[in-house]
């Protein structure tokens, strides 16, 4: 969007207006592109625009008087400009500190709570929400004053005319970056929000703490999520080659590469969510890249075992493990991911219906905590034991997915 006067904008959802607040000034390193502080590679104002747009805000403005306008935000010069905006599409008015840490979760909760609002609500120095029915009166009051260009001044003016604000009816705790020291806390708040409920125990407690720190370093660079995905796949494929040896040391190196692949595999999604760069193509590359790594690892384990005993029969185990993995991956992609249209991660579950016991069991089994078993067995020089488990488990997993698919089909007929 260009820095231009808003006059006729056809859009839906609430109107979001960003304001400075002299009572909570921002004293942080400026973003050369936007004039506001940078948090994990994005200026605060730019992050607000992208986070708000993600959850349905289509009208986002910066009320500028003598203030410099952050890059990428439509500027308006006075409150009266918004009258035409609301005439085209009514909705609530959300006024936020320009230095607020915008997060899709609480922005979405504001939209959900708008029907519960009967009067204006506020969190001092952070957020004001005026319900649709009161917007016209509020704009008239703010425009008539001529000095309402500061969040604290706006709250004081609305209090004087409409009485004290009510409490926001939902759990919303937006963070405002008042000083440069708040940037570190804001970054970790965003990073901790990336931890998934679907993470396995080991992934949550070992891999996430590492991947989040890597993602934090990468956020301000030009590295893209898809580049991280491809690097992760390359590391996994390199690690697979070490399983061609029967020696415990080389198997351990391969297992460590496999673990590094898994850690980096978390970084691509984290980076995409931090920068609002999620894409269907990225999700597909990530999903199939992981499965290719798994199949190649199984194949190398089988070949290595066969070479060490000079007998071809372990190759059958590799075929069973690989085909079971491929069949499961293809079935889940076709049933769950192929037609998925909503935003967010492409792969979240092996089933289309959540809550069933079998679904929960298969979702748990699909997590990659098994990598730590590979590492333990590699230290003992017994990676072939894992191949036996995979040769039995992967086909069983595939047939259970078929059972789950049949059950869901008959439940919907």
C-alpha positions in Angstrom: 0.0 0.0 0.0 1.2 3.6 -0.7 1.1 6.4 1.8 -2.0 8.1 0.5 -5.2 9.6 1.7 -7.9 6.9 2.3 -11.2 7.9 0.7 -13.0 5.1 -0.9 -11.8 1.7 0.2 -14.1 -1.4 -0.3 -13.1 -3.8 2.4 -14.5 -5.9 5.2 -13.8 -6.3 8.9 -12.8 -3.8 11.5 -10.8 -0.7 10.8 -7.4 -0.6 12.5 -5.7 2.8 13.1 -2.2 3.0 14.5 -1.2 6.0 16.7 1.9 7.0 18.7 1.6 7.5 22.4 3.7 10.1 24.1 3.1 8.4 27.4 4.9 5.2 26.2 7.5 6.4 23.7 9.5 4.0 21.6 13.2 4.4 22.1 14.7 1.6 19.9 16.9 1.2 16.9 15.1 2.5 13.8 14.3 0.3 10.9 15.8 2.1 7.9 12.9 1.1 5.7 10.0 2.0 7.8 11.1 4.3 10.7 10.0 1.9 13.3 11.8 -0.8 15.3 12.7 -4.1 13.8 11.6 -7.3 15.5 12.8 -10.6 13.9 13.3 -9.1 10.5 10.2 -7.0 10.2 9.4 -3.4 11.3 6.8 -3.2 14.0 4.3 -1.4 11.8 4.9 -3.8 8.9 4.4 -6.7 11.2 1.1 -5.2 12.4 -0.1 -4.8 8.8 0.8 -8.4 7.9 -0.5 -10.0 11.2 -3.8 -8.1 11.0 -4.3 -8.9 7.3 -3.7 -12.6 8.1 -6.8 -12.7 10.3 -9.1 -10.6 8.3 -8.3 -6.9 8.8 -8.5 -5.2 5.4 -8.4 -1.5 6.4 -5.3 -0.5 8.3 -4.1 3.1 8.6 -1.6 5.4 10.3 -3.0 8.7 11.6 -0.2 11.0 10.7 0.1 14.7 11.7 3.7 15.7 12.2 4.8 12.0 12.5 6.8 10.1 9.9 4.7 7.4 8.4 6.1 3.8 8.7 6.7 2.2 5.4 3.9 0.1 3.9 1.0 1.7 5.7 -1.8 3.9 4.3 -1.6 7.4 5.9 -4.6 9.5 6.8 -4.4 13.1 8.0 -7.5 13.3 10.2 -10.3 11.3 11.8 -12.9 12.7 9.4 -11.2 10.7 6.6 -12.5 7.5 8.1 -16.2 8.6 7.8 -16.3 7.6 4.2 -14.5 4.3 5.0 -17.1 3.3 7.5 -19.9 4.5 5.2 -18.8 1.9 2.7 -18.5 -0.9 5.2 -19.5 -0.5 8.9 -17.4 -2.3 11.5 -15.7 -1.7 14.8 -12.8 0.8 15.2 -9.6 -0.6 16.7 -7.0 2.0 17.7 -3.6 0.6 18.7 -0.2 2.0 19.7 2.1 2.0 16.6 4.6 0.2 18.8 2.3 -2.7 19.7 3.5 -6.2 19.1 0.8 -7.5 16.7 0.1 -11.2 17.0 -2.6 -12.9 14.9 -4.0 -14.7 17.9 -5.1 -11.7 19.9 -6.0 -9.7 16.8 -8.3 -12.6 15.8 -9.9 -12.7 19.3 -10.7 -9.0 18.9 -12.8 -9.8 15.8 -14.5 -12.7 17.6 -15.3 -10.4 20.6 -16.8 -7.5 18.6 -20.3 -8.8 18.8 -20.0 -8.8 22.6 -19.1 -5.1 22.8 -21.8 -2.8 24.0 -19.5 0.2 24.8 -16.0 1.1 24.1 -13.1 -0.7 25.8 -9.4 0.0 26.3 -6.1 -1.2 27.6 -4.2 2.0 28.5 -1.3 2.9 26.3 -2.0 -0.1 24.1 -5.4 -0.6 22.6 -8.9 1.0 22.2 -11.9 -0.7 20.6 -15.1 1.2 19.7 -18.1 -0.9 18.7 -19.7 -0.4 15.3 -22.8 1.4 16.8 -20.6 4.0 18.5 -18.1 4.6 15.7 -19.8 7.6 14.1 -20.2 9.5 17.4 -16.6 8.6 18.3 -15.2 9.9 15.0 -17.2 13.1 15.4 -15.7 13.7 18.8 -12.2 12.9 17.8 -12.3 15.1 14.7 -13.9 18.0 16.5 -11.1 18.1 19.1 -8.3 18.6 16.5 -5.6 17.3 18.9 -6.5 13.6 19.1 -3.3 12.4 17.4 -2.0 10.5 20.4 -3.3 7.3 21.9 -3.4 8.7 25.5 -5.2 11.8 24.2 -7.7 9.7 22.4 -8.5 7.7 25.4 -8.8 10.8 27.6 -11.2 12.4 25.1 -13.4 9.3 24.7 -13.5 9.0 28.5 -14.6 12.6 28.8 -17.5 12.2 26.4 -18.6 8.5 26.8 -17.5 7.6 30.3 -14.7 5.2 31.5 -14.0 2.3 29.2 -15.1 -1.2 29.9 -12.7 -4.2 30.1 -12.1 -6.1 26.9 -14.3 -9.2 27.1 -11.6 -11.7 26.0 -8.1 -12.6 27.2 -6.0 -10.1 25.3 -2.6 -8.9 26.5 -0.9 -7.0 23.7 2.7 -6.0 24.4 3.9 -2.5 23.6 7.6 -1.9 23.1 8.3 1.1 25.2 12.1 0.9 25.2 14.9 -0.9 23.2 15.2 -3.4 26.0 11.7 -4.7 25.2 12.8 -5.9 21.7 14.5 -9.0 23.2 11.4 -9.9 25.2 9.1 -9.3 22.2 11.3 -11.6 20.0 11.1 -14.4 22.5 7.4 -13.9 22.9 6.9 -14.4 19.2 9.3 -17.3 19.1 7.7 -19.2 22.0 4.4 -18.8 20.1 5.8 -20.9 17.3 5.9 -24.1 19.5 3.2 -26.5 18.1 0.8 -28.5 20.2 1.6 -31.4 17.8 5.3 -31.4 18.7 6.5 -34.7 20.1 8.1 -34.8 23.6 11.7 -34.8 22.3 11.0 -32.3 19.6 9.4 -29.9 22.1 12.2 -30.2 24.7 15.3 -30.7 22.6 14.8 -29.6 19.0 12.6 -26.6 19.4 14.9 -24.7 21.9 17.7 -25.2 19.3 15.6 -24.4 16.1 14.1 -21.3 17.7 17.5 -19.8 18.3 18.6 -20.6 14.8 15.4 -19.0 13.4 16.0 -15.9 15.5 19.4 -15.5 13.8 18.0 -16.2 10.4 15.0 -13.9 10.7 16.9 -10.7 9.8 18.8 -12.3 6.9 17.8 -12.9 3.3 17.6 -16.6 3.8 14.1 -18.0 2.7 12.1 -20.8 4.3 12.3 -22.8 1.1 16.1 -22.5 1.1 16.2 -23.9 4.7 13.9 -26.7 3.6 16.3 -27.7 0.8 19.3 -27.4 3.1 17.6 -29.6 5.6 16.8 -32.3 3.0 20.4 -32.1 1.7 21.8 -32.7 5.2 19.4 -35.6 5.7 20.4 -37.2 2.5 24.1 -36.8 3.3 23.5 -38.4 6.7 21.8 -41.4 5.0 25.0 -42.3 3.2 26.8 -43.0 6.5 24.3 -45.8 7.2 26.0 -47.7 4.4 28.7 -48.6 6.9 28.3 -51.2 9.7 30.7 -49.3 12.0 29.1 -47.6 14.9 31.1 -44.4 14.5 29.9 -43.8 10.9 26.3 -44.8 11.9 26.5 -42.3 14.7 27.6 -39.5 12.3 24.7 -40.4 10.1 22.3 -40.3 13.0 23.6 -36.9 14.0 23.1 -35.6 10.5 19.6 -37.1 10.6 19.0 -35.1 13.9 20.4 -31.9 12.3 18.0 -32.5 9.4 15.1 -32.7 11.9 16.1 -29.5 13.7 16.5 -27.5 10.5 13.2 -28.9 9.4 11.6 -27.0 12.2 13.4 -23.8 11.2 11.7 -23.5 7.8 8.2 -23.4 9.3 9.3 -21.1 12.1 10.9 -18.7 9.7 7.9 -18.7 7.4 5.5 -18.0 10.2 7.7 -15.2 11.6 7.8 -13.5 8.2 4.3 -14.4 7.1 5.8 -16.3 4.2 3.8 -19.5 4.5 3.0 -21.0 1.1 1.4 -24.2 -0.2 4.5 -24.9 -2.4 6.7 -24.5 0.7 4.5 -26.9 2.6 4.6 -29.5 -0.2 8.4 -29.3 -0.5 8.8 -29.6 3.2 6.4 -32.6 3.5 7.8 -34.6 0.6 11.4 -33.7 1.3 11.1 -35.2 4.8 9.6 -38.4 3.4 12.3 -38.7 0.8 15.0 -38.4 3.5 13.2 -41.2 5.5 13.0 -43.6 2.5 16.7 -43.0 1.6 17.7 -43.6 5.2 15.9 -46.9 5.2 17.4 -47.8 1.8 21.0 -47.1 3.0 20.5 -49.0 6.2 19.3 -52.0 4.1 22.2 -51.8 1.6 24.7 -51.3 4.4 23.4 -54.4 6.3 23.3 -56.4 3.1 26.9 -55.5 2.3 28.2 -56.3 5.8 26.8 -59.8 5.7 27.2 -60.4 2.0 23.5 -61.5 1.7 20.7 -59.7 -0.1 17.8 -60.5 2.2 18.1 -57.2 4.3 17.1 -55.4 1.1 13.6 -56.8 1.5 13.4 -55.0 4.8 14.4 -51.8 3.1 11.7 -52.3 0.5 9.1 -53.0 3.1 10.0 -49.9 5.2 10.3 -47.7 2.1 7.0 -48.8 0.5 5.2 -48.5 3.8 6.5 -44.9 4.3 5.7 -44.0 0.7 2.2 -45.4 0.8 1.5 -43.6 4.1 2.9 -40.3 2.8 0.9 -40.6 -0.4 -2.3 -41.5 1.3 -2.1 -38.6 3.9 -1.2 -36.1 1.2 -4.1 -37.2 -1.1 -6.7 -37.4 1.7 -5.7 -34.5 4.0 -3.4 -32.1 2.2 -4.3 -32.3 -1.5 -7.5 -30.3 -1.2 -6.6 -28.2 1.8 -7.5 -24.6 1.2 -7.2 -22.8 4.5 -4.1 -21.0 5.7 -1.6 -22.3 8.1 0.6 -25.4 8.1 -0.2 -27.8 5.3 0.4 -31.0 7.4 -1.1 -31.0 10.9 -2.7 -34.5 11.2 -2.9 -37.8 9.3 -6.7 -37.6 9.3 -9.4 -35.3 8.3 -11.4 -35.8 11.5 -9.7 -35.1 14.8 -10.5 -36.5 18.3 -10.7 -40.2 17.5 -8.5 -42.5 19.5 -7.0 -44.1 16.4 -6.3 -40.7 14.9 -4.5 -39.6 18.1 -2.4 -42.8 18.1 -1.4 -42.4 14.5 -0.6 -38.7 14.9 1.7 -39.5 17.8 3.4 -42.3 15.8 4.0 -39.9 12.9 6.1 -37.5 15.1 9.8 -37.9 14.6 10.9 -38.7 18.1 12.1 -42.0 16.6 15.2 -40.2 15.5 16.6 -40.5 19.0 16.1 -44.3 18.9 18.2 -44.2 15.6 20.9 -42.3 17.5 21.0 -44.7 20.4 21.1 -47.8 18.2 23.8 -46.1 16.0 26.0 -45.6 19.1 25.8 -49.3 19.5 26.4 -50.0 15.9 22.9 -51.6 15.6 21.1 -49.4 13.2 19.9 -52.5 11.5 17.6 -53.2 14.5 15.8 -49.9 13.6 15.4 -51.1 10.1 13.6 -54.2 11.3 11.3 -52.1 13.4 10.6 -49.8 10.4 10.1 -52.8 8.0 7.3 -54.0 10.4 6.0 -50.7 11.6 5.7 -48.8 8.3 3.4 -51.2 6.6 1.2 -51.5 9.7 1.0 -47.8 9.9 -0.1 -47.7 6.3 -2.8 -50.3 6.8 -4.1 -48.4 9.9 -4.3 -45.3 7.8 -6.4 -47.2 5.3 -8.6 -48.4 8.2 -9.0 -44.8 9.4 -9.8 -43.6 5.9 -12.5 -46.3 5.5 -14.0 -45.4 8.9 -14.1 -41.7 8.1 -15.7 -42.5 4.7 -18.5 -44.5 6.1 -19.1 -41.9 8.9 -19.7 -39.2 6.3 -21.9 -41.3 3.9 
